[in-house]
Amino acid sequence: MNINQQVGRRIKVRRVELGMTQAELAEKLSVGQSNLSYIERGERDVSVSLLDEIAFALKCKPEDFFKWPQVD
């Protein structure tokens, strides 16, 4: 799993923990739901500024998306 996939997986896990749909998170971020889907699957790079917005919306810190151990 590459870094984009790891970060994307952690974003998805946190979103689901909060009971939020992709559409709800995408709306908070003012990005398309399909774009968020690509990010969660690790198929699209995420900018530092968007990662900061995602962390704020998911009530965590950006660095939380980089913590180890690896998420399967």
C-alpha positions in Angstrom: 0.0 0.0 0.0 1.5 3.4 -1.0 1.2 6.6 1.1 -1.8 7.9 -0.9 -3.6 4.7 -0.2 -2.6 4.8 3.5 -3.8 8.4 4.0 -7.0 7.7 2.0 -7.8 4.7 4.1 -7.3 6.6 7.3 -9.5 9.4 6.1 -12.3 6.9 5.3 -11.9 5.1 8.6 -12.2 8.4 10.5 -15.2 9.5 8.4 -17.0 6.2 9.1 -16.2 6.4 12.8 -18.0 9.7 12.8 -21.0 8.3 10.9 -20.5 10.7 8.0 -21.1 9.8 4.4 -18.7 10.8 1.6 -21.4 13.2 0.3 -21.6 14.9 3.7 -17.8 15.3 4.0 -17.5 16.4 0.4 -20.1 19.1 1.0 -18.3 20.4 4.1 -15.1 20.6 2.0 -16.7 22.1 -1.1 -15.2 19.3 -3.2 -17.0 16.8 -5.4 -18.0 13.5 -3.9 -16.2 11.7 -6.7 -13.0 13.6 -5.9 -13.2 12.6 -2.3 -13.8 9.0 -3.4 -10.6 9.1 -5.5 -8.7 10.5 -2.4 -10.1 7.8 -0.1 -9.0 5.1 -2.6 -5.5 6.6 -2.9 -6.0 7.3 -6.6 -5.5 11.1 -6.2 -3.0 13.2 -4.4 -4.3 15.4 -1.7 -2.9 18.8 -1.1 -1.6 19.9 2.3 -4.3 22.6 2.5 -7.1 20.1 1.6 -5.7 17.6 4.1 -5.9 20.3 6.8 -9.5 21.0 5.8 -10.3 17.3 5.9 -8.7 16.9 9.4 -10.7 19.9 10.7 -14.0 18.5 9.3 -13.2 15.1 10.8 -12.2 16.6 14.2 -8.6 15.4 14.2 -5.1 16.5 13.2 -3.6 16.2 9.7 -0.7 14.1 11.2 -3.2 11.5 12.4 -3.5 10.4 8.7 0.2 9.5 8.7 0.4 7.5 11.9 1.7 4.0 11.9 1.0 1.0 12.1 -0.2 0.4 8.6 -4.0 0.1 8.2 -5.1 -2.9 6.1 
